[in-house]
Amino acid sequence: MKRLIRGSLFIIFTSVIIYLSACNSGSCFEETESYLKASFYDNSTKTLLAPDSISLHGLNSDSIIYNSQTNVQPALIPLNASTDSCSFSIEINGITDTIEFKYSSYPHLISKECGYTFYHHLDTTLFHTKHAIKDIYISNETITNLNVENIRIFY
């Protein structure tokens, strides 16, 4: 009888150790959102320069991304994975422009703990008005969850 109890305890103890060593914490410590990262540059000196004030609103939606924010560098612009384009109204230092991004989206597995996110591939043609914005340069067409500049806005 003692032998049966010891054998059962050994099996239970071994099973618990194997179960606990096979599990991981399940915590996600990585960035899970993919934003288009827009850096602001002074058009005359071609150097990084955050605007005094920036407001960014999604057109055809109620989304307010920035509302008269100061020292925004870079601006994180969310893209909608269920469409192939997004338009925004951007106000730089009190002057309003519109920008339209065209892109394709695809799912990307971050990790088992974090799950999936959508990455985007930016089309090379951007549409924008030229009131405050003088030019937009695409520095990286692939929009991921990494902290990498995608576009440069010269104003």
C-alpha angles and dihedrals in degrees: 000000000000088000092055092049092048091048092049092047090048092052092047093047092047092048092051092050092049092047094049094046092050094055124083129203095262092217122141114215098166130095107263102185123082113214131177103244113216119189120198122228133186106246096215099047098027090223130129110274126165113220119249088238135006132186122183124186130174113241116231089020140070094243118133109189099171126010113194091321122173129215095018107167114179109012113221108218118191119220125204111239092201093064135047097227142034130193126204138186109223124190115197116187091337097313118110128218134165126229128193121196123197117197147144122239132211133176119254127192109228096182142310090268097044100038125202134336132178122255120197135211112214119221114235094238116079125182119213141149118244108226102109096354112077098178143348121214122195107222098171124016095195113084112202139153090268121105096252126135113247103179139014118218113203113200 
